[in-house]
Every structure is written in C-alpha cells, then in structure tokens.
C-alpha cells in the first residue's frame, strides 16, 4: 500500500438534480469523513441542477467528477449541438444552468473515467456506464461474454470497476474483476432512498432514508417544470421495480436474440 492509497471513498452516482436526496447523503457521517467523494455521472439532469452543482462544488477538492451521458446531453443541447434530449425533463434542466455551469460540465465531460488506489481493492476504475462508453448497458445478470467485450481495454492492473447509469445497486464478479454499481442517489429503481457506496477496504452498498413526502413537496414548490409533481412521485418513491428496469434494459446489453 502506497502513501497515495485512499482508505475511504464515497461513491455517489445518478443524482439527477434531486437536491434533498443529495443533502441527505452528504449529511452521512461516513460521507463527511471520506477522503474523496467520487461522482460517477448524471449529476444534473433533473429538477434542481444548478443547486446540486453548487452544493457539490462547495465540497471542494475532495470531490472528483465524472460526467454521465445525461450531463453531456445538457451541454450539447445548450451549445446547439443537439435539438432534443431523450429525457423529458432534460430541456428544463439545461435551461436552469448558468453559462459557467455549462462550461464546467463540458470540462468534466472530457474525462470519461478515472482510476484511484483504494485500500483493500487496489486500482479502482470509476466510470459512468462502462469504461469505454457513457451510455452502454451492463447489468447484474449480463453474460460473461458481454463483460469480456466491455472490459477488453481495461488494464490488467485494474481489478475493481465502479459504474453507474442503470440506477440499480449491485456487486458481482466478472472474470475475476469486482464490478460495483452504487445505485442512484436521486432516481432509484426497485427500492426508495438515496443509494450510494462506501469503498475501502471492501465494498459497502448503502441506502440513506430521507423524508420522501417532504422531498416531493419541496421539489413541487421549488421547481416550475410542468410535470414535476408526477416526476417526483414516480422517481423518489421508486415506482419502477427492479424487475421492470432489468426487462427494459436487458435488450440493450446485447442479449436480445441470444
């Protein structure tokens, strides 16, 4: 173990602009005490993007940033590089960001992954969806051949990969590498609460409960997007089950027709 090895790293993924969920996780003592907070993307695409960005930037240099596909889409939309965003709340979220916020997101979007030494886990690679793509789908039940394909360019020295994107927490082995998905802070599938992960020396999937009715009420009061009441009720209460999410994503992990 080198002097640069980190003892505790908190991983927060897929916050999606839900400020009450982020506040609840940042208030966790082990998050406050972590040497680093790694964000694995889809930080801002949601009802309170500017507020979420400001709170995270206020945490200082211990926050390490990776953008997700949804963050990239907001930047592209604001720059006129795309005319629409697949997520209905996306155009609203893009409009809430100041020009400086857009430039900051563009800067972090340039780096698709980062690698850190973590006690007990060795070299850990963090990314949004997969190490090679910010939209690619891998799941807890993806086939071994799929993992061979997705991890083909990852150096042998990396034995742990942390990814987000699918909003469902899991830990599994794939060809001897540990794969960790912390789940979603702001838009969980399958189980409500703000999901995150603590690394070092093991992998500890966490869920932080918070006052969901109050959070829904707050989003409705503070966000003027027309569909916010339905959006907040659906996503904060995790109305989408894990089974439904796996069925929806399954065709996109290469299993269709196999």
Secondary structure, 3 states (H helix, E strand, C coil): CCCCCECCEEEECCCCCCHHHHHHHHCCHHHHHCCEEEEECCCCCCCCHHHHHHHHHCCHHHEEEECCHHHHHHHHHHCCCCCCCCCCCHHHHHHHCCHHHHHHHHHHHCCCEEEEEECCCEEEEEECCECCECCCCCCCCCCHHHHHHHCCCCCCCEEEEECCCCCCCEEEEECCEEEEECCCCCCCCCCCCEEEEEECCCEEEEEECCCHHHHHHHHHHHCCCCCHHHHHHHHHCCCCCHHHHHHHHHHHHCCCCC
